[in-house]
Amino acid sequence: MADDKPRPPIDIHALNRFLEHVRSYREDLIFYNKNVTAIHHYTDLAGLQGIVEKHDLWLTHSQYSNDEAELKHGQEVVEKILGKELAKPNKPPREAYLKHLSRLFKKPSSEGVYICCFCAEGNLLSQWRGYGANGTGVSISLNPKEFSYITGPDSPHSGLVRLWKVFYEENEQNNIVKKAIDFVYSDSKLRAKSVEERAQRAADAIEFFIPTFKNKDFSEEKEIRLIFTPFPNAVSRPEHHRPKFRVARGFLAPYYSLRDLSMRSEGEKPHPLPITGVCVGPSANKELNVDSARMLLAQAGYTNAEVTWASIPYRG
């Protein structure tokens, strides 16, 4: 496979075999702590209104994330391990495999990765400060299991959607990358493939996890991410979804609408989000915001969503 050729779509069957190997959720492409019954998305009041009224979440290109350093972390983990593997004595086929895999990571996909971030805690001071409009916003609670409508076999034809927990420990990150390298190279179902094709499958497996690798200094967040990876050249095909754009923090940021990705035909009724509740931030207007949030949710059909306010003593 020449370097100038576009990368083929992800081989879902090969990826699923690897996920099964590392004992991760496979069928629904969802992985989170089974004891976590709710995940939480912090946003401002305008964000709450848009999410509830439009039944939508935005997945923003990872390069336009709030923290530039975290974008490089996963790539650095992989490059460090590949460097160590290449420094070992290897037989010619494995050395060729590792060199091709290394070249793939030096030429990142032009499609990028799009993420929407959640937290395992719904009333966390750092999140109110960073994402909840300095305490004047809300945290929206959602049932993680019910994202299977978009992450499972019906995942959009233009890419792969999954809900995955973030890994903070360096040893855990290293083990996942090493397992991907070794598993794909020795997979009996891929032995008939060329070295280049096996390297591509390993790249798919590793790139699946890169958005879930984060520096351990952020471990308090216990973050979970909804991740969308467009298939190569998907944006150039009329039947596939294309990114939209919004202005944020001085950037013209590309993003995908989860509502658009989940709809199968034009004019289809949007799938409701798995919203289970809303916690209003600890602002001076929290009691009024609780009342209006209840009205908003009921009007949009989320009649069973509980609305509370944050008990944390914070005033910005």
ChimeraX commands (.cxc) that place a marker at each C-alpha (Angstrom):
marker #1 position 0.00,0.00,0.00 radius 0.5
marker #1 position 1.64,3.22,-1.13 radius 0.5
marker #1 position 1.87,6.08,1.33 radius 0.5
marker #1 position -0.05,8.44,-0.97 radius 0.5
marker #1 position -3.10,6.22,-1.15 radius 0.5
marker #1 position -6.08,7.11,1.08 radius 0.5
marker #1 position -6.45,4.95,4.15 radius 0.5
marker #1 position -9.30,2.44,3.85 radius 0.5
marker #1 position -12.32,2.47,6.21 radius 0.5
marker #1 position -11.86,0.88,9.62 radius 0.5
marker #1 position -12.17,-2.91,9.57 radius 0.5
marker #1 position -14.88,-3.26,12.23 radius 0.5
marker #1 position -14.49,-7.04,12.50 radius 0.5
marker #1 position -10.75,-6.80,13.17 radius 0.5
marker #1 position -11.30,-3.96,15.64 radius 0.5
marker #1 position -13.98,-5.90,17.51 radius 0.5
marker #1 position -11.66,-8.90,17.87 radius 0.5
marker #1 position -9.10,-6.65,19.52 radius 0.5
marker #1 position -11.70,-5.08,21.83 radius 0.5
marker #1 position -12.79,-8.54,22.86 radius 0.5
marker #1 position -9.15,-9.43,23.48 radius 0.5
marker #1 position -8.72,-6.52,25.90 radius 0.5
marker #1 position -12.10,-7.35,27.45 radius 0.5
marker #1 position -13.79,-4.14,26.45 radius 0.5
marker #1 position -17.38,-3.73,25.41 radius 0.5
marker #1 position -17.69,-4.84,21.81 radius 0.5
marker #1 position -21.22,-5.00,20.42 radius 0.5
marker #1 position -22.32,-1.48,21.31 radius 0.5
marker #1 position -18.87,0.11,21.27 radius 0.5
marker #1 position -19.55,1.40,24.78 radius 0.5
marker #1 position -17.03,1.11,27.60 radius 0.5
marker #1 position -17.53,2.62,31.03 radius 0.5
marker #1 position -17.63,1.56,34.67 radius 0.5
marker #1 position -20.70,-0.65,35.05 radius 0.5
marker #1 position -21.33,0.99,38.43 radius 0.5
marker #1 position -21.76,4.35,36.68 radius 0.5
marker #1 position -25.47,4.78,35.98 radius 0.5
marker #1 position -25.21,8.39,34.81 radius 0.5
marker #1 position -22.67,10.56,33.03 radius 0.5
marker #1 position -22.76,14.35,33.13 radius 0.5
marker #1 position -22.22,17.08,30.54 radius 0.5
marker #1 position -21.47,20.57,31.90 radius 0.5
marker #1 position -22.64,23.53,29.83 radius 0.5
marker #1 position -24.08,27.03,30.08 radius 0.5
marker #1 position -27.81,27.84,29.97 radius 0.5
marker #1 position -27.77,28.49,26.22 radius 0.5
marker #1 position -26.17,25.07,25.76 radius 0.5
marker #1 position -28.89,23.45,27.87 radius 0.5
marker #1 position -31.57,25.10,25.75 radius 0.5
marker #1 position -30.04,23.93,22.47 radius 0.5
marker #1 position -29.37,20.38,23.68 radius 0.5
marker #1 position -32.90,19.89,25.05 radius 0.5
marker #1 position -34.90,21.64,22.34 radius 0.5
marker #1 position -32.96,20.11,19.43 radius 0.5
marker #1 position -32.23,16.71,21.06 radius 0.5
marker #1 position -28.64,17.25,20.04 radius 0.5
marker #1 position -25.04,17.20,21.22 radius 0.5
marker #1 position -22.06,18.59,19.34 radius 0.5
marker #1 position -18.89,16.58,18.78 radius 0.5
marker #1 position -16.06,19.05,18.19 radius 0.5
marker #1 position -12.81,18.35,16.36 radius 0.5
marker #1 position -10.25,17.34,19.00 radius 0.5
marker #1 position -7.67,19.83,17.70 radius 0.5
marker #1 position -10.01,22.62,18.85 radius 0.5
marker #1 position -10.20,21.25,22.38 radius 0.5
marker #1 position -9.83,23.47,25.45 radius 0.5
marker #1 position -6.48,21.89,26.28 radius 0.5
marker #1 position -3.92,21.73,23.49 radius 0.5
marker #1 position -1.55,19.56,25.56 radius 0.5
marker #1 position -4.02,16.71,25.83 radius 0.5
marker #1 position -4.18,16.42,22.04 radius 0.5
marker #1 position -0.52,15.44,21.88 radius 0.5
marker #1 position -0.55,13.08,24.83 radius 0.5
marker #1 position -1.98,10.00,23.11 radius 0.5
marker #1 position 0.24,10.42,20.06 radius 0.5
marker #1 position 3.31,10.78,22.28 radius 0.5
marker #1 position 2.41,7.59,24.16 radius 0.5
marker #1 position 2.20,5.64,20.90 radius 0.5
marker #1 position 5.34,7.13,19.35 radius 0.5
marker #1 position 7.36,6.37,22.49 radius 0.5
marker #1 position 6.30,2.73,22.50 radius 0.5
marker #1 position 6.88,2.31,18.76 radius 0.5
marker #1 position 10.37,3.74,19.23 radius 0.5
marker #1 position 11.14,1.18,21.93 radius 0.5
marker #1 position 9.71,-1.68,19.84 radius 0.5
marker #1 position 11.78,-0.68,16.81 radius 0.5
marker #1 position 14.92,-0.50,18.97 radius 0.5
marker #1 position 14.56,-4.18,19.89 radius 0.5
marker #1 position 16.03,-6.98,17.74 radius 0.5
marker #1 position 13.18,-7.90,15.37 radius 0.5
marker #1 position 12.82,-10.39,12.58 radius 0.5
marker #1 position 12.49,-8.73,9.13 radius 0.5
marker #1 position 8.68,-9.15,8.80 radius 0.5
marker #1 position 7.99,-7.66,12.24 radius 0.5
marker #1 position 10.46,-4.84,11.67 radius 0.5
marker #1 position 8.73,-3.98,8.38 radius 0.5
marker #1 position 5.38,-4.11,10.18 radius 0.5
marker #1 position 6.56,-1.75,12.92 radius 0.5
marker #1 position 8.15,0.68,10.44 radius 0.5
marker #1 position 4.96,0.91,8.40 radius 0.5
marker #1 position 2.89,1.39,11.56 radius 0.5
marker #1 position 5.27,4.17,12.63 radius 0.5
marker #1 position 4.89,5.89,9.24 radius 0.5
marker #1 position 1.10,5.81,9.59 radius 0.5
marker #1 position 1.33,7.82,12.81 radius 0.5
marker #1 position 3.62,10.39,11.25 radius 0.5
marker #1 position 0.96,11.03,8.64 radius 0.5
marker #1 position -2.24,11.61,10.66 radius 0.5
marker #1 position -5.64,11.19,9.08 radius 0.5
marker #1 position -7.02,14.38,7.54 radius 0.5
marker #1 position -10.52,13.49,8.76 radius 0.5
marker #1 position -9.65,13.97,12.43 radius 0.5
marker #1 position -11.49,12.84,15.56 radius 0.5
marker #1 position -14.55,14.56,17.07 radius 0.5
marker #1 position -15.44,14.40,20.75 radius 0.5
marker #1 position -18.13,15.35,23.25 radius 0.5
marker #1 position -16.99,15.18,26.87 radius 0.5
marker #1 position -18.77,13.91,29.97 radius 0.5
marker #1 position -17.82,13.47,33.60 radius 0.5
marker #1 position -18.66,10.69,36.05 radius 0.5
marker #1 position -19.43,13.34,38.70 radius 0.5
marker #1 position -22.37,15.72,38.31 radius 0.5
marker #1 position -21.37,18.28,40.94 radius 0.5
marker #1 position -17.62,18.83,40.62 radius 0.5
marker #1 position -16.12,22.22,41.43 radius 0.5
marker #1 position -13.46,22.11,38.70 radius 0.5
marker #1 position -16.13,21.34,36.09 radius 0.5
marker #1 position -18.39,24.18,37.25 radius 0.5
marker #1 position -15.44,26.52,36.87 radius 0.5
marker #1 position -14.22,25.19,33.54 radius 0.5
marker #1 position -17.37,24.20,31.66 radius 0.5
marker #1 position -20.46,25.16,33.68 radius 0.5
marker #1 position -20.25,28.91,32.96 radius 0.5
marker #1 position -18.43,29.55,36.24 radius 0.5
marker #1 position -21.29,28.02,38.23 radius 0.5
marker #1 position -24.13,29.75,36.38 radius 0.5
marker #1 position -24.73,26.83,34.00 radius 0.5
marker #1 position -25.89,23.25,34.47 radius 0.5
marker #1 position -24.73,19.66,34.40 radius 0.5
marker #1 position -26.96,17.39,32.30 radius 0.5
marker #1 position -27.20,13.76,33.43 radius 0.5
marker #1 position -27.53,11.03,30.79 radius 0.5
marker #1 position -27.83,7.24,30.87 radius 0.5
marker #1 position -24.66,5.89,29.18 radius 0.5
marker #1 position -26.21,2.55,28.19 radius 0.5
marker #1 position -28.85,4.28,26.10 radius 0.5
marker #1 position -26.29,5.71,23.69 radius 0.5
marker #1 position -26.33,2.30,22.01 radius 0.5
marker #1 position -28.81,3.71,19.46 radius 0.5
marker #1 position -25.89,5.56,17.86 radius 0.5
marker #1 position -22.84,3.46,18.84 radius 0.5
marker #1 position -23.98,-0.02,17.86 radius 0.5
marker #1 position -24.38,-1.80,14.51 radius 0.5
marker #1 position -26.41,1.20,13.29 radius 0.5
marker #1 position -23.44,3.52,13.73 radius 0.5
marker #1 position -23.48,6.06,10.88 radius 0.5
marker #1 position -22.21,4.90,7.49 radius 0.5
marker #1 position -19.89,7.91,7.40 radius 0.5
marker #1 position -17.89,6.86,10.44 radius 0.5
marker #1 position -17.63,5.15,13.80 radius 0.5
marker #1 position -19.28,6.43,17.00 radius 0.5
marker #1 position -18.42,5.07,20.43 radius 0.5
marker #1 position -18.74,5.99,24.10 radius 0.5
marker #1 position -15.53,5.25,25.96 radius 0.5
marker #1 position -13.97,5.98,29.32 radius 0.5
marker #1 position -10.72,7.95,29.53 radius 0.5
marker #1 position -7.58,6.16,30.72 radius 0.5
marker #1 position -5.25,8.22,32.92 radius 0.5
marker #1 position -2.61,5.74,34.14 radius 0.5
marker #1 position 0.48,5.55,31.94 radius 0.5
marker #1 position 0.91,1.79,32.47 radius 0.5
marker #1 position -2.65,1.16,31.34 radius 0.5
marker #1 position -2.16,3.29,28.22 radius 0.5
marker #1 position 1.13,1.55,27.40 radius 0.5
marker #1 position -0.41,-1.91,27.84 radius 0.5
marker #1 position -3.27,-1.12,25.45 radius 0.5
marker #1 position -0.88,0.07,22.73 radius 0.5
marker #1 position 1.45,-2.92,23.18 radius 0.5
marker #1 position -1.49,-5.31,23.07 radius 0.5
marker #1 position -2.71,-3.75,19.84 radius 0.5
marker #1 position 0.72,-4.07,18.22 radius 0.5
marker #1 position 1.21,-7.69,19.26 radius 0.5
marker #1 position -2.39,-8.86,18.83 radius 0.5
marker #1 position -2.82,-7.61,15.27 radius 0.5
marker #1 position 0.60,-8.89,14.19 radius 0.5
marker #1 position -0.16,-12.42,15.46 radius 0.5
marker #1 position -3.92,-12.53,14.74 radius 0.5
marker #1 position -4.55,-15.80,12.89 radius 0.5
marker #1 position -7.30,-14.21,10.81 radius 0.5
marker #1 position -4.90,-11.55,9.51 radius 0.5
marker #1 position -1.83,-13.69,8.82 radius 0.5
marker #1 position -2.72,-13.97,5.14 radius 0.5
marker #1 position -2.72,-10.18,4.88 radius 0.5
marker #1 position 0.34,-8.19,3.85 radius 0.5
marker #1 position 2.54,-6.49,6.44 radius 0.5
marker #1 position 1.13,-3.13,5.31 radius 0.5
marker #1 position -2.48,-4.28,5.74 radius 0.5
marker #1 position -1.78,-5.65,9.21 radius 0.5
marker #1 position -0.09,-2.37,10.15 radius 0.5
marker #1 position -3.23,-0.56,9.02 radius 0.5
marker #1 position -5.41,-2.76,11.23 radius 0.5
marker #1 position -3.07,-2.08,14.18 radius 0.5
marker #1 position -3.33,1.65,13.46 radius 0.5
marker #1 position -7.12,1.37,13.52 radius 0.5
marker #1 position -7.01,-0.37,16.91 radius 0.5
marker #1 position -4.57,2.13,18.41 radius 0.5
marker #1 position -6.32,5.20,16.99 radius 0.5
marker #1 position -9.55,3.93,18.52 radius 0.5
marker #1 position -7.94,4.46,21.92 radius 0.5
marker #1 position -5.86,7.61,21.39 radius 0.5
marker #1 position -8.78,9.98,22.23 radius 0.5
marker #1 position -9.18,8.06,25.50 radius 0.5
marker #1 position -5.59,8.64,26.70 radius 0.5
marker #1 position -5.15,11.62,28.99 radius 0.5
marker #1 position -2.54,12.89,31.42 radius 0.5
marker #1 position -2.99,11.54,34.95 radius 0.5
marker #1 position -3.14,15.12,36.31 radius 0.5
marker #1 position -6.73,15.22,35.00 radius 0.5
marker #1 position -7.82,11.99,36.71 radius 0.5
marker #1 position -10.21,13.82,39.07 radius 0.5
marker #1 position -12.54,14.38,36.11 radius 0.5
marker #1 position -13.23,10.65,35.58 radius 0.5
marker #1 position -14.04,11.61,32.01 radius 0.5
marker #1 position -16.08,9.67,29.48 radius 0.5
marker #1 position -16.06,10.69,25.82 radius 0.5
marker #1 position -18.48,10.25,22.98 radius 0.5
marker #1 position -16.15,9.93,20.00 radius 0.5
marker #1 position -16.81,10.09,16.26 radius 0.5
marker #1 position -14.18,9.05,13.72 radius 0.5
marker #1 position -15.17,9.81,10.11 radius 0.5
marker #1 position -14.18,7.18,7.60 radius 0.5
marker #1 position -11.48,8.29,5.12 radius 0.5
marker #1 position -12.88,10.43,2.29 radius 0.5
marker #1 position -16.37,10.31,3.86 radius 0.5
marker #1 position -16.82,14.09,3.57 radius 0.5
marker #1 position -16.33,13.92,-0.20 radius 0.5
marker #1 position -19.23,11.51,-0.67 radius 0.5
marker #1 position -22.70,13.06,-0.98 radius 0.5
marker #1 position -24.42,10.30,1.00 radius 0.5
marker #1 position -22.22,10.92,4.05 radius 0.5
marker #1 position -22.46,13.59,6.71 radius 0.5
marker #1 position -20.17,16.59,6.60 radius 0.5
marker #1 position -18.83,18.70,9.48 radius 0.5
marker #1 position -20.43,22.00,10.39 radius 0.5
marker #1 position -18.59,25.01,11.80 radius 0.5
marker #1 position -18.98,27.34,14.75 radius 0.5
marker #1 position -16.95,30.19,16.23 radius 0.5
marker #1 position -15.49,29.36,19.64 radius 0.5
marker #1 position -12.62,30.97,21.60 radius 0.5
marker #1 position -11.19,32.64,18.49 radius 0.5
marker #1 position -11.41,29.45,16.40 radius 0.5
marker #1 position -13.60,28.48,13.49 radius 0.5
marker #1 position -14.18,25.03,14.96 radius 0.5
marker #1 position -15.45,22.05,12.90 radius 0.5
marker #1 position -18.06,19.86,14.60 radius 0.5
marker #1 position -20.61,17.15,13.89 radius 0.5
marker #1 position -24.19,17.13,15.12 radius 0.5
marker #1 position -25.12,13.91,16.93 radius 0.5
marker #1 position -28.70,14.47,15.81 radius 0.5
marker #1 position -27.60,14.55,12.16 radius 0.5
marker #1 position -25.44,11.45,12.56 radius 0.5
marker #1 position -28.29,9.47,14.12 radius 0.5
marker #1 position -30.91,10.31,11.48 radius 0.5
marker #1 position -31.31,7.77,8.68 radius 0.5
marker #1 position -33.51,9.78,6.31 radius 0.5
marker #1 position -34.43,13.39,5.64 radius 0.5
marker #1 position -37.36,14.57,7.72 radius 0.5
marker #1 position -37.00,11.76,10.25 radius 0.5
marker #1 position -37.99,12.61,13.81 radius 0.5
marker #1 position -34.84,13.09,15.96 radius 0.5
marker #1 position -34.01,10.43,18.50 radius 0.5
marker #1 position -34.39,11.82,22.05 radius 0.5
marker #1 position -31.23,11.98,24.11 radius 0.5
marker #1 position -30.98,9.69,27.16 radius 0.5
marker #1 position -31.38,12.64,29.56 radius 0.5
marker #1 position -32.23,11.58,33.11 radius 0.5
marker #1 position -31.78,14.87,34.95 radius 0.5
marker #1 position -30.35,18.36,35.18 radius 0.5
marker #1 position -28.41,19.90,38.05 radius 0.5
marker #1 position -28.53,23.71,38.07 radius 0.5
marker #1 position -25.25,25.36,39.03 radius 0.5
marker #1 position -24.68,27.15,42.35 radius 0.5
marker #1 position -25.57,30.63,41.16 radius 0.5
marker #1 position -27.69,33.34,42.76 radius 0.5
marker #1 position -30.52,32.48,40.34 radius 0.5
marker #1 position -30.53,28.73,40.93 radius 0.5
marker #1 position -34.12,28.50,42.21 radius 0.5
marker #1 position -35.53,30.36,39.21 radius 0.5
marker #1 position -33.36,28.31,36.86 radius 0.5
marker #1 position -34.67,25.08,38.39 radius 0.5
marker #1 position -38.24,26.14,37.60 radius 0.5
marker #1 position -37.48,27.17,34.02 radius 0.5
marker #1 position -35.36,24.04,33.40 radius 0.5
marker #1 position -38.32,21.88,34.45 radius 0.5
marker #1 position -40.56,23.73,32.03 radius 0.5
marker #1 position -38.02,23.38,29.22 radius 0.5
marker #1 position -37.56,19.65,29.76 radius 0.5
marker #1 position -41.30,18.96,29.99 radius 0.5
marker #1 position -41.98,20.94,26.82 radius 0.5
marker #1 position -39.35,18.89,24.94 radius 0.5
marker #1 position -40.79,15.57,26.17 radius 0.5
marker #1 position -38.27,14.80,28.94 radius 0.5
marker #1 position -40.99,14.45,31.56 radius 0.5
marker #1 position -39.09,11.97,33.74 radius 0.5
marker #1 position -35.92,14.04,34.03 radius 0.5
marker #1 position -35.30,15.23,37.58 radius 0.5
marker #1 position -34.13,18.82,38.12 radius 0.5
marker #1 position -32.09,19.76,41.20 radius 0.5
marker #1 position -29.58,22.44,42.15 radius 0.5
marker #1 position -25.96,22.08,43.20 radius 0.5
marker #1 position -25.39,21.98,46.92 radius 0.5
marker #1 position -21.73,22.92,46.58 radius 0.5
marker #1 position -21.03,26.35,48.19 radius 0.5
marker #1 position -19.61,28.19,45.19 radius 0.5
marker #1 position -20.26,31.72,43.93 radius 0.5
marker #1 position -17.70,32.01,41.11 radius 0.5
marker link #1:1,2 radius 0.2
marker link #1:2,3 radius 0.2
marker link #1:3,4 radius 0.2
marker link #1:4,5 radius 0.2
marker link #1:5,6 radius 0.2
marker link #1:6,7 radius 0.2
marker link #1:7,8 radius 0.2
marker link #1:8,9 radius 0.2
marker link #1:9,10 radius 0.2
marker link #1:10,11 radius 0.2
marker link #1:11,12 radius 0.2
marker link #1:12,13 radius 0.2
marker link #1:13,14 radius 0.2
marker link #1:14,15 radius 0.2
marker link #1:15,16 radius 0.2
marker link #1:16,17 radius 0.2
marker link #1:17,18 radius 0.2
marker link #1:18,19 radius 0.2
marker link #1:19,20 radius 0.2
marker link #1:20,21 radius 0.2
marker link #1:21,22 radius 0.2
marker link #1:22,23 radius 0.2
marker link #1:23,24 radius 0.2
marker link #1:24,25 radius 0.2
marker link #1:25,26 radius 0.2
marker link #1:26,27 radius 0.2
marker link #1:27,28 radius 0.2
marker link #1:28,29 radius 0.2
marker link #1:29,30 radius 0.2
marker link #1:30,31 radius 0.2
marker link #1:31,32 radius 0.2
marker link #1:32,33 radius 0.2
marker link #1:33,34 radius 0.2
marker link #1:34,35 radius 0.2
marker link #1:35,36 radius 0.2
marker link #1:36,37 radius 0.2
marker link #1:37,38 radius 0.2
marker link #1:38,39 radius 0.2
marker link #1:39,40 radius 0.2
marker link #1:40,41 radius 0.2
marker link #1:41,42 radius 0.2
marker link #1:42,43 radius 0.2
marker link #1:43,44 radius 0.2
marker link #1:44,45 radius 0.2
marker link #1:45,46 radius 0.2
marker link #1:46,47 radius 0.2
marker link #1:47,48 radius 0.2
marker link #1:48,49 radius 0.2
marker link #1:49,50 radius 0.2
marker link #1:50,51 radius 0.2
marker link #1:51,52 radius 0.2
marker link #1:52,53 radius 0.2
marker link #1:53,54 radius 0.2
marker link #1:54,55 radius 0.2
marker link #1:55,56 radius 0.2
marker link #1:56,57 radius 0.2
marker link #1:57,58 radius 0.2
marker link #1:58,59 radius 0.2
marker link #1:59,60 radius 0.2
marker link #1:60,61 radius 0.2
marker link #1:61,62 radius 0.2
marker link #1:62,63 radius 0.2
marker link #1:63,64 radius 0.2
marker link #1:64,65 radius 0.2
marker link #1:65,66 radius 0.2
marker link #1:66,67 radius 0.2
marker link #1:67,68 radius 0.2
marker link #1:68,69 radius 0.2
marker link #1:69,70 radius 0.2
marker link #1:70,71 radius 0.2
marker link #1:71,72 radius 0.2
marker link #1:72,73 radius 0.2
marker link #1:73,74 radius 0.2
marker link #1:74,75 radius 0.2
marker link #1:75,76 radius 0.2
marker link #1:76,77 radius 0.2
marker link #1:77,78 radius 0.2
marker link #1:78,79 radius 0.2
marker link #1:79,80 radius 0.2
marker link #1:80,81 radius 0.2
marker link #1:81,82 radius 0.2
marker link #1:82,83 radius 0.2
marker link #1:83,84 radius 0.2
marker link #1:84,85 radius 0.2
marker link #1:85,86 radius 0.2
marker link #1:86,87 radius 0.2
marker link #1:87,88 radius 0.2
marker link #1:88,89 radius 0.2
marker link #1:89,90 radius 0.2
marker link #1:90,91 radius 0.2
marker link #1:91,92 radius 0.2
marker link #1:92,93 radius 0.2
marker link #1:93,94 radius 0.2
marker link #1:94,95 radius 0.2
marker link #1:95,96 radius 0.2
marker link #1:96,97 radius 0.2
marker link #1:97,98 radius 0.2
marker link #1:98,99 radius 0.2
marker link #1:99,100 radius 0.2
marker link #1:100,101 radius 0.2
marker link #1:101,102 radius 0.2
marker link #1:102,103 radius 0.2
marker link #1:103,104 radius 0.2
marker link #1:104,105 radius 0.2
marker link #1:105,106 radius 0.2
marker link #1:106,107 radius 0.2
marker link #1:107,108 radius 0.2
marker link #1:108,109 radius 0.2
marker link #1:109,110 radius 0.2
marker link #1:110,111 radius 0.2
marker link #1:111,112 radius 0.2
marker link #1:112,113 radius 0.2
marker link #1:113,114 radius 0.2
marker link #1:114,115 radius 0.2
marker link #1:115,116 radius 0.2
marker link #1:116,117 radius 0.2
marker link #1:117,118 radius 0.2
marker link #1:118,119 radius 0.2
marker link #1:119,120 radius 0.2
marker link #1:120,121 radius 0.2
marker link #1:121,122 radius 0.2
marker link #1:122,123 radius 0.2
marker link #1:123,124 radius 0.2
marker link #1:124,125 radius 0.2
marker link #1:125,126 radius 0.2
marker link #1:126,127 radius 0.2
marker link #1:127,128 radius 0.2
marker link #1:128,129 radius 0.2
marker link #1:129,130 radius 0.2
marker link #1:130,131 radius 0.2
marker link #1:131,132 radius 0.2
marker link #1:132,133 radius 0.2
marker link #1:133,134 radius 0.2
marker link #1:134,135 radius 0.2
marker link #1:135,136 radius 0.2
marker link #1:136,137 radius 0.2
marker link #1:137,138 radius 0.2
marker link #1:138,139 radius 0.2
marker link #1:139,140 radius 0.2
marker link #1:140,141 radius 0.2
marker link #1:141,142 radius 0.2
marker link #1:142,143 radius 0.2
marker link #1:143,144 radius 0.2
marker link #1:144,145 radius 0.2
marker link #1:145,146 radius 0.2
marker link #1:146,147 radius 0.2
marker link #1:147,148 radius 0.2
marker link #1:148,149 radius 0.2
marker link #1:149,150 radius 0.2
marker link #1:150,151 radius 0.2
marker link #1:151,152 radius 0.2
marker link #1:152,153 radius 0.2
marker link #1:153,154 radius 0.2
marker link #1:154,155 radius 0.2
marker link #1:155,156 radius 0.2
marker link #1:156,157 radius 0.2
marker link #1:157,158 radius 0.2
marker link #1:158,159 radius 0.2
marker link #1:159,160 radius 0.2
marker link #1:160,161 radius 0.2
marker link #1:161,162 radius 0.2
marker link #1:162,163 radius 0.2
marker link #1:163,164 radius 0.2
marker link #1:164,165 radius 0.2
marker link #1:165,166 radius 0.2
marker link #1:166,167 radius 0.2
marker link #1:167,168 radius 0.2
marker link #1:168,169 radius 0.2
marker link #1:169,170 radius 0.2
marker link #1:170,171 radius 0.2
marker link #1:171,172 radius 0.2
marker link #1:172,173 radius 0.2
marker link #1:173,174 radius 0.2
marker link #1:174,175 radius 0.2
marker link #1:175,176 radius 0.2
marker link #1:176,177 radius 0.2
marker link #1:177,178 radius 0.2
marker link #1:178,179 radius 0.2
marker link #1:179,180 radius 0.2
marker link #1:180,181 radius 0.2
marker link #1:181,182 radius 0.2
marker link #1:182,183 radius 0.2
marker link #1:183,184 radius 0.2
marker link #1:184,185 radius 0.2
marker link #1:185,186 radius 0.2
marker link #1:186,187 radius 0.2
marker link #1:187,188 radius 0.2
marker link #1:188,189 radius 0.2
marker link #1:189,190 radius 0.2
marker link #1:190,191 radius 0.2
marker link #1:191,192 radius 0.2
marker link #1:192,193 radius 0.2
marker link #1:193,194 radius 0.2
marker link #1:194,195 radius 0.2
marker link #1:195,196 radius 0.2
marker link #1:196,197 radius 0.2
marker link #1:197,198 radius 0.2
marker link #1:198,199 radius 0.2
marker link #1:199,200 radius 0.2
marker link #1:200,201 radius 0.2
marker link #1:201,202 radius 0.2
marker link #1:202,203 radius 0.2
marker link #1:203,204 radius 0.2
marker link #1:204,205 radius 0.2
marker link #1:205,206 radius 0.2
marker link #1:206,207 radius 0.2
marker link #1:207,208 radius 0.2
marker link #1:208,209 radius 0.2
marker link #1:209,210 radius 0.2
marker link #1:210,211 radius 0.2
marker link #1:211,212 radius 0.2
marker link #1:212,213 radius 0.2
marker link #1:213,214 radius 0.2
marker link #1:214,215 radius 0.2
marker link #1:215,216 radius 0.2
marker link #1:216,217 radius 0.2
marker link #1:217,218 radius 0.2
marker link #1:218,219 radius 0.2
marker link #1:219,220 radius 0.2
marker link #1:220,221 radius 0.2
marker link #1:221,222 radius 0.2
marker link #1:222,223 radius 0.2
marker link #1:223,224 radius 0.2
marker link #1:224,225 radius 0.2
marker link #1:225,226 radius 0.2
marker link #1:226,227 radius 0.2
marker link #1:227,228 radius 0.2
marker link #1:228,229 radius 0.2
marker link #1:229,230 radius 0.2
marker link #1:230,231 radius 0.2
marker link #1:231,232 radius 0.2
marker link #1:232,233 radius 0.2
marker link #1:233,234 radius 0.2
marker link #1:234,235 radius 0.2
marker link #1:235,236 radius 0.2
marker link #1:236,237 radius 0.2
marker link #1:237,238 radius 0.2
marker link #1:238,239 radius 0.2
marker link #1:239,240 radius 0.2
marker link #1:240,241 radius 0.2
marker link #1:241,242 radius 0.2
marker link #1:242,243 radius 0.2
marker link #1:243,244 radius 0.2
marker link #1:244,245 radius 0.2
marker link #1:245,246 radius 0.2
marker link #1:246,247 radius 0.2
marker link #1:247,248 radius 0.2
marker link #1:248,249 radius 0.2
marker link #1:249,250 radius 0.2
marker link #1:250,251 radius 0.2
marker link #1:251,252 radius 0.2
marker link #1:252,253 radius 0.2
marker link #1:253,254 radius 0.2
marker link #1:254,255 radius 0.2
marker link #1:255,256 radius 0.2
marker link #1:256,257 radius 0.2
marker link #1:257,258 radius 0.2
marker link #1:258,259 radius 0.2
marker link #1:259,260 radius 0.2
marker link #1:260,261 radius 0.2
marker link #1:261,262 radius 0.2
marker link #1:262,263 radius 0.2
marker link #1:263,264 radius 0.2
marker link #1:264,265 radius 0.2
marker link #1:265,266 radius 0.2
marker link #1:266,267 radius 0.2
marker link #1:267,268 radius 0.2
marker link #1:268,269 radius 0.2
marker link #1:269,270 radius 0.2
marker link #1:270,271 radius 0.2
marker link #1:271,272 radius 0.2
marker link #1:272,273 radius 0.2
marker link #1:273,274 radius 0.2
marker link #1:274,275 radius 0.2
marker link #1:275,276 radius 0.2
marker link #1:276,277 radius 0.2
marker link #1:277,278 radius 0.2
marker link #1:278,279 radius 0.2
marker link #1:279,280 radius 0.2
marker link #1:280,281 radius 0.2
marker link #1:281,282 radius 0.2
marker link #1:282,283 radius 0.2
marker link #1:283,284 radius 0.2
marker link #1:284,285 radius 0.2
marker link #1:285,286 radius 0.2
marker link #1:286,287 radius 0.2
marker link #1:287,288 radius 0.2
marker link #1:288,289 radius 0.2
marker link #1:289,290 radius 0.2
marker link #1:290,291 radius 0.2
marker link #1:291,292 radius 0.2
marker link #1:292,293 radius 0.2
marker link #1:293,294 radius 0.2
marker link #1:294,295 radius 0.2
marker link #1:295,296 radius 0.2
marker link #1:296,297 radius 0.2
marker link #1:297,298 radius 0.2
marker link #1:298,299 radius 0.2
marker link #1:299,300 radius 0.2
marker link #1:300,301 radius 0.2
marker link #1:301,302 radius 0.2
marker link #1:302,303 radius 0.2
marker link #1:303,304 radius 0.2
marker link #1:304,305 radius 0.2
marker link #1:305,306 radius 0.2
marker link #1:306,307 radius 0.2
marker link #1:307,308 radius 0.2
marker link #1:308,309 radius 0.2
marker link #1:309,310 radius 0.2
marker link #1:310,311 radius 0.2
marker link #1:311,312 radius 0.2
marker link #1:312,313 radius 0.2
marker link #1:313,314 radius 0.2
marker link #1:314,315 radius 0.2
marker link #1:315,316 radius 0.2
view
